[in-house]
Amino acid sequence: MNPQKKALAKKLLQHIRNGSILEQGKLPPERTLVKILQEKRPRIREAILILETLGILEVRERQGIFVIPPENPDFLSGLEQMLPRMDSMLSEIMEMRTIVEVPAARLGALRRTEEDLRNIQECFHALQELTLSPQPHDPSTGAHWNSLLHDAIMRATHNRILIRSHEGLASIMERSIVLLRETRKTQKPHIWSEYILKQHRNIVQAIEEQNPQKAEDGIVSVALGLGKSVVEGNNTVRFSPKFPKHLMQFFSNSESVKNAQQYFYSLDLNDKLYDDNNEIPNNLVKKYDLSFAEKDQTLTYLGSTYSAENEAIYDGISRPGQRVVTFAPILKYKVFPIPEILDLIIHFGLWGMGTQVEIEFAVNLTRPEGELKEFAILQMRPMVLSRESSQIDFDDRPAEDLLCQSRQVLGNGIHDKITDVIFVDKNKYDRSKSKEIALEVSKLNEKLNGENRSYLLIGVGRWGTLDHWLGIPVTWEQISGASVIVESDFKDFNVTPSQGSHFFHNITSFGIGYFTIPANNKDEFVDWEWLAKQKAVEEFEFTKHIRFDKPLMIKISGSENRGVIYKPKDKDY
């Protein structure tokens, strides 16, 4: 809370406690409070709202603002008195839970810490084990774990008023769960329990992924400038096309400034394509301050202004203050129908592909006068469906026991049945021969596909690049049997990883684990020497196929952004 607001609320509370401003338990009119507290009316209204939220004041329509006497039953006590009548109030209780807990779960998805997530997962796994167990159990046991799960979700909001309120509601909610389970005993209890469990699983997964909207509603990340801001997870505006005005990341002025985009990426057309050193980055892509977007008027459609003096955010950029990207002119005032367009495209994508879809798009609003603004679909693909997330335990082993280790991974899970490896020898690799290397990989892939054997694929540079100087220009059909792919830097220069390319996203749509190994980092590596010493099943000029008697152990944790490939050992993992 703002210190000034807090101080004023305390000051008002002191006057209330000593009775100096009360008239028969009622606050005087605002004009009197202005004189007593020496503050402006908006500030005083904020202080009254704070004390009302804390249960100290009560606003009665057309009567005034009253102090709640200590002997009066408060909200939570009143709810406790309802316990004897709960059997006839199940629908009202469930309605109340929906009103309170659904928005809280969305807030928890945005604010949760790793500790919050561990507590939520622990409660869910206990509830899941109990629900799926063939052994009968007391409904109160499941209700207890259900209550603990919802309490953990509520604590992930880090809103003390919500947490405190939920503590008072917990006994009612726990009782309601028991009653609900007893009510459903004759209505296929196994199906009912699995339905409830599925609902809870969806909530937990949304919190794990920090996705506050329901998947079926769709969620959009938009940013000013190039899509690099979205791909790299920088501050963007996230919204549901169905509820474009509901922006949870902007729930307060301070959070709006903290979570709003402060810079953008654009192409510098005055620069040359390549630098003179041994690195080939996207050096035309530069980072710019929002002042540049304001000068060329692209910020007009997307910007808002934060006034530190008034502690307020105003839509538009007509007044002085700090600029923030909120997309308010579009999402609030509909200067361009992006939410409506996306909602329609998501619907068609779901209908056409039979599953949720990911869409890449671009919008050009700064068109010459008289010309239509542009909305362009860059790509639509099936949604990447994550395997059920679980905690991955990484063994503490010395580096010599590891084939590969990375802190840049995508995917989640354990692969423990892969015995085949196709790798491009880093020491033999020749960039001018990358097309021939792609054909070698294709031949080995075709052979293993014919044997119905999945494999680990290891190479250098970008997989699937269109520029054969930057990597290996394979198509998806040429590596379709790979279950896990490793992409390592060249010996002589670095290349920006494939993450963000269309080829890369198409691969991840099939649930393939992906490792990126940067150069010059001793903690992230591929043991090329060890690979080169292994006996080959088949070998070409640049590419080798090896097979082990025992499977590799591959562990990937997308949430921890860590992946490890262990060398085959005789002992158990």
LINZI-V691293 format. One record per residue. N is the residue number from 1. SS is DSSP state (~ for helix, > for strand, _ for the rest). OMEGA is omega in whole degrees, -180 to 180 (* if undefined). Layout:
n=N ss=SS omega=OMEGA
n=N ss=SS omega=OMEGA
This chain:
n=1 ss=_ omega=177
n=2 ss=_ omega=-177
n=3 ss=~ omega=-180
n=4 ss=~ omega=178
n=5 ss=~ omega=-180
n=6 ss=~ omega=-179
n=7 ss=~ omega=180
n=8 ss=~ omega=177
n=9 ss=~ omega=177
n=10 ss=~ omega=-180
n=11 ss=~ omega=178
n=12 ss=~ omega=179
n=13 ss=~ omega=178
n=14 ss=~ omega=177
n=15 ss=~ omega=179
n=16 ss=~ omega=-176
n=17 ss=~ omega=180
n=18 ss=~ omega=174
n=19 ss=_ omega=-174
n=20 ss=_ omega=-177
n=21 ss=_ omega=-176
n=22 ss=> omega=174
n=23 ss=> omega=-177
n=24 ss=_ omega=177
n=25 ss=_ omega=-175
n=26 ss=> omega=177
n=27 ss=> omega=177
n=28 ss=_ omega=179
n=29 ss=_ omega=-178
n=30 ss=~ omega=-178
n=31 ss=~ omega=177
n=32 ss=~ omega=179
n=33 ss=~ omega=178
n=34 ss=~ omega=-180
n=35 ss=~ omega=-177
n=36 ss=~ omega=-174
n=37 ss=~ omega=-180
n=38 ss=_ omega=179
n=39 ss=_ omega=178
n=40 ss=_ omega=-176
n=41 ss=~ omega=180
n=42 ss=~ omega=179
n=43 ss=~ omega=-179
n=44 ss=~ omega=178
n=45 ss=~ omega=177
n=46 ss=~ omega=179
n=47 ss=~ omega=178
n=48 ss=~ omega=179
n=49 ss=~ omega=179
n=50 ss=~ omega=-179
n=51 ss=~ omega=175
n=52 ss=~ omega=179
n=53 ss=~ omega=-180
n=54 ss=_ omega=178
n=55 ss=_ omega=-179
n=56 ss=_ omega=180
n=57 ss=> omega=178
n=58 ss=> omega=179
n=59 ss=> omega=179
n=60 ss=> omega=-176
n=61 ss=_ omega=177
n=62 ss=_ omega=179
n=63 ss=_ omega=-179
n=64 ss=> omega=-178
n=65 ss=> omega=-174
n=66 ss=> omega=173
n=67 ss=> omega=-180
n=68 ss=_ omega=179
n=69 ss=_ omega=-179
n=70 ss=_ omega=-177
n=71 ss=_ omega=180
n=72 ss=_ omega=176
n=73 ss=_ omega=179
n=74 ss=_ omega=-176
n=75 ss=~ omega=-176
n=76 ss=~ omega=179
n=77 ss=~ omega=178
n=78 ss=~ omega=178
n=79 ss=~ omega=179
n=80 ss=~ omega=179
n=81 ss=_ omega=-179
n=82 ss=_ omega=-174
n=83 ss=~ omega=-178
n=84 ss=~ omega=-176
n=85 ss=~ omega=-173
n=86 ss=~ omega=-179
n=87 ss=~ omega=-179
n=88 ss=~ omega=-175
n=89 ss=_ omega=-175
n=90 ss=~ omega=-178
n=91 ss=~ omega=179
n=92 ss=~ omega=179
n=93 ss=~ omega=180
n=94 ss=~ omega=176
n=95 ss=~ omega=178
n=96 ss=~ omega=179
n=97 ss=~ omega=180
n=98 ss=~ omega=-179
n=99 ss=~ omega=-176
n=100 ss=~ omega=-165
n=101 ss=~ omega=180
n=102 ss=~ omega=175
n=103 ss=~ omega=179
n=104 ss=~ omega=178
n=105 ss=~ omega=177
n=106 ss=~ omega=179
n=107 ss=~ omega=178
n=108 ss=~ omega=178
n=109 ss=~ omega=-179
n=110 ss=~ omega=-170
n=111 ss=~ omega=-170
n=112 ss=_ omega=173
n=113 ss=_ omega=178
n=114 ss=~ omega=178
n=115 ss=~ omega=176
n=116 ss=~ omega=-177
n=117 ss=~ omega=179
n=118 ss=~ omega=179
n=119 ss=~ omega=179
n=120 ss=~ omega=-179
n=121 ss=~ omega=179
n=122 ss=~ omega=-180
n=123 ss=~ omega=-179
n=124 ss=~ omega=-179
n=125 ss=~ omega=177
n=126 ss=~ omega=179
n=127 ss=~ omega=180
n=128 ss=~ omega=-180
n=129 ss=~ omega=-179
n=130 ss=~ omega=-177
n=131 ss=~ omega=-176
n=132 ss=~ omega=-180
n=133 ss=_ omega=178
n=134 ss=_ omega=-179
n=135 ss=_ omega=178
n=136 ss=_ omega=179
n=137 ss=_ omega=179
n=138 ss=_ omega=179
n=139 ss=~ omega=-178
n=140 ss=~ omega=179
n=141 ss=~ omega=176
n=142 ss=~ omega=179
n=143 ss=~ omega=180
n=144 ss=~ omega=-180
n=145 ss=~ omega=176
n=146 ss=~ omega=179
n=147 ss=~ omega=178
n=148 ss=~ omega=179
n=149 ss=~ omega=-179
n=150 ss=~ omega=176
n=151 ss=~ omega=178
n=152 ss=~ omega=178
n=153 ss=~ omega=-179
n=154 ss=~ omega=180
n=155 ss=~ omega=178
n=156 ss=_ omega=177
n=157 ss=_ omega=-177
n=158 ss=_ omega=174
n=159 ss=_ omega=-171
n=160 ss=~ omega=179
n=161 ss=~ omega=177
n=162 ss=~ omega=-179
n=163 ss=~ omega=-178
n=164 ss=~ omega=179
n=165 ss=~ omega=-178
n=166 ss=~ omega=177
n=167 ss=~ omega=178
n=168 ss=~ omega=-179
n=169 ss=~ omega=-171
n=170 ss=~ omega=-177
n=171 ss=~ omega=178
n=172 ss=~ omega=-179
n=173 ss=~ omega=-180
n=174 ss=~ omega=178
n=175 ss=~ omega=-179
n=176 ss=~ omega=180
n=177 ss=~ omega=178
n=178 ss=~ omega=180
n=179 ss=~ omega=-179
n=180 ss=~ omega=179
n=181 ss=~ omega=179
n=182 ss=~ omega=179
n=183 ss=~ omega=-174
n=184 ss=_ omega=-176
n=185 ss=_ omega=-177
n=186 ss=_ omega=-176
n=187 ss=_ omega=179
n=188 ss=_ omega=-172
n=189 ss=~ omega=-178
n=190 ss=~ omega=179
n=191 ss=~ omega=180
n=192 ss=~ omega=-179
n=193 ss=~ omega=180
n=194 ss=~ omega=178
n=195 ss=~ omega=178
n=196 ss=~ omega=-180
n=197 ss=~ omega=179
n=198 ss=~ omega=178
n=199 ss=~ omega=180
n=200 ss=~ omega=179
n=201 ss=~ omega=179
n=202 ss=~ omega=179
n=203 ss=~ omega=-179
n=204 ss=~ omega=179
n=205 ss=~ omega=177
n=206 ss=~ omega=178
n=207 ss=~ omega=176
n=208 ss=~ omega=-177
n=209 ss=_ omega=-177
n=210 ss=_ omega=-179
n=211 ss=_ omega=-173
n=212 ss=_ omega=180
n=213 ss=_ omega=175
n=214 ss=_ omega=-176
n=215 ss=~ omega=-176
n=216 ss=~ omega=177
n=217 ss=~ omega=-176
n=218 ss=_ omega=177
n=219 ss=_ omega=-175
n=220 ss=> omega=170
n=221 ss=> omega=-179
n=222 ss=> omega=-180
n=223 ss=_ omega=171
n=224 ss=_ omega=177
n=225 ss=> omega=-178
n=226 ss=_ omega=-178
n=227 ss=_ omega=178
n=228 ss=~ omega=179
n=229 ss=~ omega=-180
n=230 ss=~ omega=-177
n=231 ss=~ omega=-176
n=232 ss=_ omega=175
n=233 ss=_ omega=177
n=234 ss=_ omega=179
n=235 ss=_ omega=177
n=236 ss=_ omega=173
n=237 ss=> omega=-179
n=238 ss=> omega=-180
n=239 ss=> omega=172
n=240 ss=> omega=179
n=241 ss=_ omega=179
n=242 ss=_ omega=-179
n=243 ss=> omega=-172
n=244 ss=_ omega=-180
n=245 ss=_ omega=-178
n=246 ss=_ omega=-176
n=247 ss=_ omega=-175
n=248 ss=~ omega=-179
n=249 ss=~ omega=180
n=250 ss=~ omega=-174
n=251 ss=_ omega=174
n=252 ss=_ omega=-178
n=253 ss=~ omega=-179
n=254 ss=~ omega=179
n=255 ss=~ omega=178
n=256 ss=~ omega=179
n=257 ss=~ omega=-178
n=258 ss=~ omega=-172
n=259 ss=~ omega=-177
n=260 ss=_ omega=178
n=261 ss=> omega=-177
n=262 ss=_ omega=179
n=263 ss=> omega=-179
n=264 ss=> omega=179
n=265 ss=> omega=178
n=266 ss=> omega=179
n=267 ss=> omega=173
n=268 ss=_ omega=-175
n=269 ss=_ omega=178
n=270 ss=_ omega=-178
n=271 ss=_ omega=176
n=272 ss=_ omega=-171
n=273 ss=_ omega=-174
n=274 ss=_ omega=171
n=275 ss=_ omega=-178
n=276 ss=_ omega=-180
n=277 ss=_ omega=-175
n=278 ss=_ omega=-180
n=279 ss=_ omega=179
n=280 ss=> omega=177
n=281 ss=_ omega=171
n=282 ss=_ omega=-170
n=283 ss=_ omega=173
n=284 ss=_ omega=180
n=285 ss=> omega=-178
n=286 ss=> omega=178
n=287 ss=> omega=-177
n=288 ss=> omega=174
n=289 ss=> omega=-178
n=290 ss=~ omega=180
n=291 ss=~ omega=178
n=292 ss=~ omega=179
n=293 ss=~ omega=178
n=294 ss=~ omega=-180
n=295 ss=~ omega=-179
n=296 ss=_ omega=171
n=297 ss=_ omega=176
n=298 ss=_ omega=-180
n=299 ss=~ omega=-177
n=300 ss=~ omega=-176
n=301 ss=~ omega=-169
n=302 ss=_ omega=-166
n=303 ss=> omega=171
n=304 ss=> omega=-176
n=305 ss=> omega=176
n=306 ss=> omega=177
n=307 ss=> omega=179
n=308 ss=_ omega=-178
n=309 ss=_ omega=-178
n=310 ss=_ omega=-176
n=311 ss=_ omega=-177
n=312 ss=> omega=175
n=313 ss=> omega=-178
n=314 ss=> omega=178
n=315 ss=> omega=-180
n=316 ss=_ omega=-176
n=317 ss=_ omega=-177
n=318 ss=_ omega=-178
n=319 ss=_ omega=179
n=320 ss=_ omega=179
n=321 ss=_ omega=-180
n=322 ss=> omega=180
n=323 ss=> omega=175
n=324 ss=> omega=180
n=325 ss=> omega=-180
n=326 ss=_ omega=-175
n=327 ss=_ omega=-178
n=328 ss=~ omega=179
n=329 ss=~ omega=-180
n=330 ss=~ omega=-173
n=331 ss=~ omega=-179
n=332 ss=_ omega=-170
n=333 ss=_ omega=169
n=334 ss=_ omega=176
n=335 ss=_ omega=173
n=336 ss=_ omega=-169
n=337 ss=_ omega=179
n=338 ss=~ omega=-180
n=339 ss=~ omega=-178
n=340 ss=~ omega=179
n=341 ss=~ omega=-178
n=342 ss=~ omega=178
n=343 ss=~ omega=179
n=344 ss=~ omega=-178
n=345 ss=~ omega=177
n=346 ss=~ omega=180
n=347 ss=~ omega=180
n=348 ss=~ omega=179
n=349 ss=~ omega=177
n=350 ss=~ omega=180
n=351 ss=~ omega=-175
n=352 ss=~ omega=-176
n=353 ss=~ omega=178
n=354 ss=_ omega=179
n=355 ss=_ omega=176
n=356 ss=_ omega=-175
n=357 ss=> omega=169
n=358 ss=> omega=-178
n=359 ss=> omega=169
n=360 ss=> omega=-178
n=361 ss=> omega=177
n=362 ss=> omega=-179
n=363 ss=> omega=176
n=364 ss=> omega=-177
n=365 ss=_ omega=-176
n=366 ss=_ omega=179
n=367 ss=_ omega=176
n=368 ss=_ omega=-178
n=369 ss=_ omega=180
n=370 ss=_ omega=179
n=371 ss=_ omega=-179
n=372 ss=_ omega=173
n=373 ss=_ omega=-172
n=374 ss=> omega=169
n=375 ss=> omega=-176
n=376 ss=> omega=172
n=377 ss=> omega=179
n=378 ss=> omega=-179
n=379 ss=> omega=171
n=380 ss=> omega=-178
n=381 ss=> omega=177
n=382 ss=> omega=-180
n=383 ss=_ omega=174
n=384 ss=_ omega=-179
n=385 ss=_ omega=-178
n=386 ss=_ omega=171
n=387 ss=_ omega=-176
n=388 ss=_ omega=-175
n=389 ss=_ omega=176
n=390 ss=_ omega=-179
n=391 ss=_ omega=179
n=392 ss=_ omega=178
n=393 ss=_ omega=179
n=394 ss=_ omega=179
n=395 ss=_ omega=178
n=396 ss=_ omega=-176
n=397 ss=_ omega=176
n=398 ss=_ omega=-175
n=399 ss=~ omega=-178
n=400 ss=~ omega=177
n=401 ss=~ omega=-175
n=402 ss=> omega=173
n=403 ss=> omega=-176
n=404 ss=> omega=175
n=405 ss=> omega=-178
n=406 ss=> omega=173
n=407 ss=_ omega=177
n=408 ss=_ omega=-175
n=409 ss=> omega=168
n=410 ss=> omega=-178
n=411 ss=_ omega=179
n=412 ss=> omega=176
n=413 ss=> omega=-178
n=414 ss=> omega=174
n=415 ss=> omega=-176
n=416 ss=_ omega=-180
n=417 ss=_ omega=-177
n=418 ss=_ omega=178
n=419 ss=_ omega=-177
n=420 ss=> omega=178
n=421 ss=> omega=169
n=422 ss=> omega=180
n=423 ss=> omega=175
n=424 ss=> omega=-176
n=425 ss=_ omega=-177
n=426 ss=_ omega=-177
n=427 ss=_ omega=179
n=428 ss=_ omega=-173
n=429 ss=_ omega=179
n=430 ss=_ omega=-175
n=431 ss=~ omega=-180
n=432 ss=~ omega=-179
n=433 ss=~ omega=-172
n=434 ss=~ omega=177
n=435 ss=~ omega=175
n=436 ss=~ omega=178
n=437 ss=~ omega=178
n=438 ss=~ omega=178
n=439 ss=~ omega=177
n=440 ss=~ omega=178
n=441 ss=~ omega=-179
n=442 ss=~ omega=180
n=443 ss=~ omega=179
n=444 ss=~ omega=178
n=445 ss=~ omega=-180
n=446 ss=~ omega=180
n=447 ss=~ omega=-178
n=448 ss=~ omega=175
n=449 ss=~ omega=178
n=450 ss=~ omega=178
n=451 ss=_ omega=-179
n=452 ss=_ omega=-179
n=453 ss=_ omega=174
n=454 ss=_ omega=-174
n=455 ss=> omega=173
n=456 ss=> omega=-178
n=457 ss=> omega=-179
n=458 ss=> omega=179
n=459 ss=> omega=-179
n=460 ss=> omega=-178
n=461 ss=_ omega=-178
n=462 ss=> omega=170
n=463 ss=> omega=175
n=464 ss=_ omega=-180
n=465 ss=_ omega=175
n=466 ss=_ omega=178
n=467 ss=_ omega=-173
n=468 ss=_ omega=176
n=469 ss=_ omega=-178
n=470 ss=_ omega=-179
n=471 ss=> omega=-174
n=472 ss=> omega=-172
n=473 ss=_ omega=178
n=474 ss=_ omega=169
n=475 ss=_ omega=180
n=476 ss=~ omega=-178
n=477 ss=~ omega=-177
n=478 ss=~ omega=179
n=479 ss=~ omega=-171
n=480 ss=_ omega=-179
n=481 ss=_ omega=-177
n=482 ss=> omega=175
n=483 ss=> omega=179
n=484 ss=> omega=-178
n=485 ss=> omega=177
n=486 ss=> omega=-179
n=487 ss=> omega=-176
n=488 ss=> omega=177
n=489 ss=_ omega=173
n=490 ss=_ omega=176
n=491 ss=_ omega=-168
n=492 ss=_ omega=174
n=493 ss=_ omega=-177
n=494 ss=_ omega=176
n=495 ss=> omega=176
n=496 ss=_ omega=-176
n=497 ss=_ omega=-178
n=498 ss=_ omega=-173
n=499 ss=_ omega=-178
n=500 ss=_ omega=-180
n=501 ss=_ omega=-179
n=502 ss=~ omega=179
n=503 ss=~ omega=-178
n=504 ss=~ omega=-179
n=505 ss=~ omega=177
n=506 ss=~ omega=178
n=507 ss=~ omega=-178
n=508 ss=~ omega=176
n=509 ss=_ omega=180
n=510 ss=_ omega=175
n=511 ss=_ omega=-179
n=512 ss=_ omega=176
n=513 ss=> omega=-175
n=514 ss=> omega=178
n=515 ss=> omega=171
n=516 ss=> omega=-178
n=517 ss=> omega=178
n=518 ss=_ omega=178
n=519 ss=_ omega=172
n=520 ss=_ omega=175
n=521 ss=_ omega=-173
n=522 ss=_ omega=-179
n=523 ss=_ omega=178
n=524 ss=_ omega=-169
n=525 ss=> omega=164
n=526 ss=> omega=179
n=527 ss=_ omega=-178
n=528 ss=~ omega=-179
n=529 ss=~ omega=-179
n=530 ss=~ omega=179
n=531 ss=~ omega=-176
n=532 ss=~ omega=-177
n=533 ss=~ omega=-176
n=534 ss=_ omega=-179
n=535 ss=_ omega=-176
n=536 ss=> omega=169
n=537 ss=> omega=177
n=538 ss=> omega=-175
n=539 ss=> omega=174
n=540 ss=_ omega=-176
n=541 ss=_ omega=-176
n=542 ss=_ omega=-169
n=543 ss=> omega=-177
n=544 ss=> omega=173
n=545 ss=> omega=177
n=546 ss=> omega=-179
n=547 ss=> omega=-179
n=548 ss=_ omega=177
n=549 ss=_ omega=179
n=550 ss=_ omega=-176
n=551 ss=_ omega=170
n=552 ss=_ omega=172
n=553 ss=> omega=-178
n=554 ss=> omega=-179
n=555 ss=> omega=-178
n=556 ss=> omega=175
n=557 ss=> omega=179
n=558 ss=_ omega=-179
n=559 ss=_ omega=177
n=560 ss=_ omega=-177
n=561 ss=_ omega=-179
n=562 ss=> omega=175
n=563 ss=> omega=-180
n=564 ss=> omega=173
n=565 ss=> omega=-178
n=566 ss=> omega=175
n=567 ss=_ omega=179
n=568 ss=_ omega=179
n=569 ss=_ omega=177
n=570 ss=_ omega=-178
n=571 ss=_ omega=179
n=572 ss=_ omega=179
n=573 ss=_ omega=*
